[in-house]
Amino acid sequence: MHPVVTMMNWSHHLHDNMLAIWHVMDQHIHSRHFWHGVMLTLLIIGFIVLLVLAFMNAPSIPYSGVPYGPAL
């Protein structure tokens, strides 16, 4: 087979496959399950970030039970 015909055939297959991929992606993005998954993922990431920020500000020594007491 001539190389130009082979390249044209390959490019047509690539184009058809890319159209199929875009169609599936479009259906996926317009589904509610996709956005529920995105929302749940963002909530989990936000909760983890809040925990990290809270523990970054936590004292390194155990709390003595007396607020504003002497430093140990």
Backbone hydrogen bonds, N-H to C=O, Kabsch-Sander energy under -0.5 kcal/mol:
donor,donor_aa,acceptor,acceptor_aa,energy
6,T,2,H,-2.1
7,M,3,P,-2.5
8,M,4,V,-2.4
9,N,5,V,-2.6
10,W,6,T,-2.6
11,S,7,M,-2.6
12,H,8,M,-2.2
13,H,9,N,-2.1
14,L,10,W,-2.4
15,H,11,S,-2.5
16,D,12,H,-2.5
17,N,13,H,-2.5
18,M,14,L,-2.5
19,L,15,H,-2.1
20,A,16,D,-1.8
21,I,17,N,-2.2
22,W,18,M,-2.6
23,H,19,L,-2.1
24,V,20,A,-2.1
25,M,21,I,-2.7
26,D,22,W,-2.5
27,Q,23,H,-2.1
28,H,24,V,-2.3
29,I,25,M,-2.6
30,H,26,D,-1.5
31,S,28,H,-1.3
35,W,31,S,-1.2
36,H,32,R,-2.5
37,G,33,H,-2.1
38,V,34,F,-2.1
39,M,35,W,-2.5
40,L,36,H,-2.5
41,T,37,G,-2.3
42,L,38,V,-2.4
43,L,39,M,-2.3
44,I,40,L,-2.3
45,I,41,T,-2.5
46,G,42,L,-2.6
47,F,43,L,-2.4
48,I,44,I,-2.2
49,V,45,I,-2.4
50,L,46,G,-2.4
51,L,47,F,-2.2
52,V,48,I,-2.5
53,L,49,V,-2.6
54,A,50,L,-2.4
55,F,51,L,-2.5
56,M,52,V,-1.7
57,N,53,L,-1.1
69,G,66,V,-1.5
